[in-house]
Amino acid sequence: MELIRVKTGCNCSVDWADSSDVDVALGDSVVIDTKQGPKLAVVKSQPFDREKTKKMVVHKVLRLATDEDLEKFEELKGRRKEALILCLERIKDHKLVMKLVDVEFLIDESKAIFYFTADGRIDFRELVKDLAHHFHTRIEMRQIGVRDEAKMVGGLGNCGNSFCCSSFLKNFEPVSVKMAKEQNLALSPMKISGACGRLMCCLAYEHKTYVMLKKKLPSCGKKISTDHGDGKVVRLDVLGEKVLVRLDTGDEVTCDLEEIDRNKEGR
């Protein structure tokens, strides 16, 4: 199977697509077949051979985008703005407690997908009737989470770079406070939460490395012997592979991993 990475226009998702039947190159605009229907996408990688795994969702590249497809896409972008304004008005009219995030028209105009967030279930049947009557197409209301919202809207993270979710992340991996603790980060919600209000996805990137390195170091509170004397570990510098030791004399010294290992061998 010849796979490529593609990025769709509306929700900025980066997906796998099978390009076995179509000759594509990096930067090409293509039409892909998705569960929702045909969408315009941009090729973000060179084709390469790879076997599909069970967890992979792979779309099919139907064809290279034609001039008509590109013109239609630009036209639908204009309708998208109209749909956003109209839907917001109708949400207010029906007094629905929901937040509209984005609208996407399929390239063949067979469906319009309205993405929204809400705390619970929303009865939007009357809203759908209004929208279908106005746009004369099938209407799909899709409830998404706050992380999906951040991915679609985009922005800059605390690091100053674009959100990981909107630039390269395909799936949202579980992130826990334990990961922040393992990395000795301040547990202030403001410092370890992203714009979506959830724990930052990047906390998971180095977690395995921290766990692996911490196994080499003595835990905080443990009594160890150093070249300076016996003492108790009071702080870890995991990435530097060093520990701060409070000696029995009351002094504090920093010891690296080699010194700790050397003293272990001497005992």
C-alpha positions as CSV (number, residue, x, y, z in Angstrom):
1,M,0.0,0.0,0.0
2,E,1.3,3.4,-1.0
3,L,0.5,5.9,1.8
4,I,0.7,9.7,2.1
5,R,-0.1,12.2,4.8
6,V,-2.8,14.7,3.8
7,K,-4.3,17.8,5.5
8,T,-7.9,18.8,5.0
9,G,-8.9,22.4,4.7
10,C,-11.6,22.9,7.4
11,N,-10.6,21.0,10.5
12,C,-6.9,21.0,9.7
13,S,-6.7,17.3,10.5
14,V,-3.6,15.4,9.2
15,D,-4.6,11.9,8.0
16,W,-3.3,8.9,6.2
17,A,-4.5,8.3,2.6
18,D,-3.9,5.5,0.1
19,S,-2.5,6.9,-3.1
20,S,-1.9,3.6,-4.8
21,D,-4.2,4.4,-7.7
22,V,-3.2,8.1,-8.2
23,D,0.2,9.6,-9.0
24,V,0.7,12.4,-6.4
25,A,3.5,14.6,-5.2
26,L,4.2,16.7,-2.2
27,G,2.0,19.8,-2.3
28,D,-0.6,18.5,-4.7
29,S,-4.3,19.2,-4.0
30,V,-6.3,16.0,-4.1
31,V,-9.9,14.8,-3.4
32,I,-10.0,12.1,-0.8
33,D,-12.9,9.7,0.2
34,T,-13.7,10.0,4.0
35,K,-16.5,8.6,6.2
36,Q,-18.2,12.0,5.9
37,G,-17.8,12.1,2.1
38,P,-15.4,13.6,-0.5
39,K,-13.1,16.3,0.8
40,L,-10.3,18.5,-0.7
41,A,-6.9,17.9,0.9
42,V,-3.3,18.8,0.4
43,V,-0.5,16.2,0.2
44,K,1.9,16.8,3.1
45,S,4.4,14.0,2.5
46,Q,6.0,12.0,-0.3
47,P,4.3,8.6,-1.0
48,F,6.0,5.6,0.6
49,D,5.2,1.9,1.0
50,R,3.7,0.8,4.2
51,E,1.4,-1.9,5.4
52,K,-1.8,-0.7,7.0
53,T,-2.2,-1.5,10.8
54,K,-5.5,-2.2,12.5
55,K,-5.5,1.2,14.3
56,M,-4.9,3.3,11.2
57,V,-7.8,5.1,9.5
58,V,-6.8,5.3,5.9
59,H,-8.7,7.4,3.4
60,K,-8.6,6.8,-0.3
61,V,-7.2,9.3,-2.8
62,L,-9.9,9.5,-5.5
63,R,-8.2,11.9,-7.9
64,L,-6.0,15.0,-8.3
65,A,-8.1,18.1,-7.7
66,T,-9.2,19.7,-10.9
67,D,-9.5,23.5,-11.5
68,E,-13.3,23.0,-11.0
69,D,-12.6,21.4,-7.6
70,L,-10.4,24.3,-6.5
71,E,-13.0,26.8,-7.7
72,K,-15.7,25.0,-5.9
73,F,-13.6,24.9,-2.7
74,E,-13.2,28.7,-2.8
75,E,-16.9,29.1,-3.4
76,L,-17.7,26.9,-0.4
77,K,-15.4,28.9,1.8
78,G,-17.6,31.9,1.1
79,R,-20.7,29.8,2.0
80,R,-19.0,28.7,5.1
81,K,-18.9,32.3,6.4
82,E,-22.6,32.7,5.6
83,A,-23.3,29.4,7.4
84,L,-21.5,30.5,10.5
85,I,-23.4,33.7,10.8
86,L,-26.8,32.1,10.1
87,C,-26.2,29.2,12.5
88,L,-25.1,31.6,15.3
89,E,-28.3,33.5,14.8
90,R,-30.5,30.4,14.8
91,I,-28.7,29.0,18.0
92,K,-29.6,32.3,19.7
93,D,-33.2,32.1,18.4
94,H,-33.7,28.6,19.7
95,K,-31.9,29.4,23.0
96,L,-29.5,26.5,22.7
97,V,-26.6,26.2,25.1
98,M,-23.9,25.3,22.6
99,K,-20.8,26.9,21.1
100,L,-20.4,26.8,17.3
101,V,-16.8,26.1,16.3
102,D,-16.7,25.7,12.5
103,V,-18.6,24.7,9.4
104,E,-17.5,22.4,6.6
105,F,-19.1,21.9,3.2
106,L,-18.2,18.7,1.4
107,I,-16.6,19.3,-2.0
108,D,-19.7,17.7,-3.8
109,E,-22.1,19.9,-1.7
110,S,-23.9,16.7,-0.5
111,K,-23.5,17.7,3.2
112,A,-22.7,20.5,5.5
113,I,-21.1,19.6,8.8
114,F,-21.5,22.0,11.8
115,Y,-18.9,21.4,14.6
116,F,-19.9,22.5,18.1
117,T,-19.0,22.0,21.8
118,A,-21.5,21.7,24.6
119,D,-21.5,20.4,28.2
120,G,-24.3,17.9,27.5
121,R,-26.8,16.6,24.9
122,I,-28.4,19.3,22.8
123,D,-31.8,19.0,21.1
124,F,-31.0,20.7,17.8
125,R,-33.7,19.2,15.6
126,E,-35.4,22.5,14.9
127,L,-32.0,24.1,14.3
128,V,-31.2,21.4,11.7
129,K,-34.6,22.0,10.0
130,D,-33.8,25.7,9.7
131,L,-30.3,25.1,8.3
132,A,-31.5,22.4,5.8
133,H,-34.2,24.7,4.5
134,H,-31.8,27.5,4.0
135,F,-28.9,25.5,2.4
136,H,-30.8,22.8,0.7
137,T,-28.4,20.1,1.7
138,R,-28.0,17.4,4.4
139,I,-27.0,18.9,7.7
140,E,-24.8,17.0,10.2
141,M,-24.3,18.4,13.7
142,R,-21.1,17.0,15.2
143,Q,-20.3,17.6,18.9
144,I,-16.6,17.7,19.6
145,G,-14.4,18.1,22.7
146,V,-12.4,21.1,23.7
147,R,-9.2,19.5,22.4
148,D,-10.7,19.0,19.0
149,E,-11.8,22.7,19.1
150,A,-8.2,23.8,19.8
151,K,-7.1,21.6,16.9
152,M,-9.5,23.2,14.5
153,V,-9.1,26.8,15.6
154,G,-5.3,26.6,16.0
155,G,-3.1,29.1,17.8
156,L,0.2,29.4,19.7
157,G,1.1,27.4,22.8
158,N,3.0,28.5,25.9
159,C,6.2,27.6,24.0
160,G,5.5,30.1,21.3
161,N,5.0,27.4,18.6
162,S,1.8,26.4,16.9
163,F,-0.4,24.0,18.8
164,C,0.9,20.5,18.4
165,C,-2.7,19.2,17.8
166,S,-3.2,21.6,14.8
167,S,0.3,21.1,13.3
168,F,1.3,17.4,13.5
169,L,-0.6,15.4,16.2
170,K,-3.0,12.8,14.7
171,N,-4.5,11.4,17.9
172,F,-4.9,12.7,21.4
173,E,-3.0,10.5,23.9
174,P,-4.0,10.4,27.6
175,V,-2.1,12.9,29.7
176,S,-2.0,12.8,33.5
177,V,-0.9,14.9,36.4
178,K,1.5,12.1,37.3
179,M,3.5,12.9,34.1
180,A,4.0,16.4,35.3
181,K,5.1,15.2,38.7
182,E,7.6,12.8,37.1
183,Q,9.1,15.8,35.3
184,N,9.3,17.9,38.5
185,L,7.0,20.5,37.1
186,A,5.0,23.0,39.1
187,L,1.5,21.6,39.4
188,S,-0.1,25.0,38.8
189,P,-3.0,24.5,36.3
190,M,-2.0,27.7,34.5
191,K,1.5,26.3,33.8
192,I,0.6,22.8,32.8
193,S,-2.6,23.4,30.9
194,G,-3.0,24.3,27.2
195,A,-5.3,26.8,25.6
196,C,-8.0,24.1,25.6
197,G,-8.0,24.0,29.4
198,R,-6.7,20.4,29.5
199,L,-3.2,19.2,30.4
200,M,-0.7,20.0,27.7
201,C,-0.2,17.2,25.2
202,C,3.6,17.8,25.3
203,L,3.7,16.5,28.9
204,A,3.6,13.0,27.4
205,Y,6.5,13.5,25.0
206,E,9.3,13.1,27.5
207,H,7.5,11.0,30.1
208,K,9.1,7.7,29.1
209,T,12.5,9.3,29.1
210,Y,12.0,10.7,32.6
211,V,10.7,7.3,33.9
212,M,13.8,5.5,32.4
213,L,16.3,8.0,33.8
214,K,14.7,8.1,37.3
215,K,15.2,4.3,37.5
216,K,18.9,5.0,37.5
217,L,18.7,7.5,40.3
218,P,18.0,7.0,44.0
219,S,14.6,8.3,45.1
220,C,14.1,11.4,47.2
221,G,14.5,10.6,50.9
222,K,16.8,7.6,50.4
223,K,20.1,7.4,52.4
224,I,23.2,7.1,50.2
225,S,27.0,7.3,50.5
226,T,29.0,9.9,48.6
227,D,32.6,11.0,48.4
228,H,31.7,13.7,50.8
229,G,30.0,11.4,53.3
230,D,26.6,9.8,54.0
231,G,23.4,11.7,53.5
232,K,19.9,11.8,52.2
233,V,18.7,12.6,48.7
234,V,16.5,15.8,48.8
235,R,16.2,16.6,45.1
236,L,16.6,15.0,41.7
237,D,17.9,16.5,38.5
238,V,16.6,13.8,36.2
239,L,17.8,15.1,32.8
240,G,21.2,16.0,34.3
241,E,21.4,12.6,36.0
242,K,22.3,14.3,39.3
243,V,21.0,14.4,42.8
244,L,21.1,16.9,45.6
245,V,22.2,15.3,48.9
246,R,21.9,16.7,52.4
247,L,24.8,15.2,54.3
248,D,24.6,14.1,57.9
249,T,26.7,17.2,58.7
250,G,24.0,19.5,57.4
251,D,25.8,20.5,54.2
252,E,24.3,20.0,50.8
253,V,26.3,18.6,47.8
254,T,25.4,17.7,44.2
255,C,26.4,14.3,43.1
256,D,26.3,12.9,39.5
257,L,25.3,9.4,38.5
258,E,28.8,8.2,38.1
259,E,29.7,9.1,41.7
260,I,26.6,7.4,43.1
261,D,27.4,4.2,41.1
262,R,31.0,4.4,42.3
263,N,29.9,4.5,45.9
264,K,27.5,1.6,45.3
265,E,30.4,-0.5,44.0
266,G,32.5,0.5,47.0
267,R,29.9,-0.7,49.6
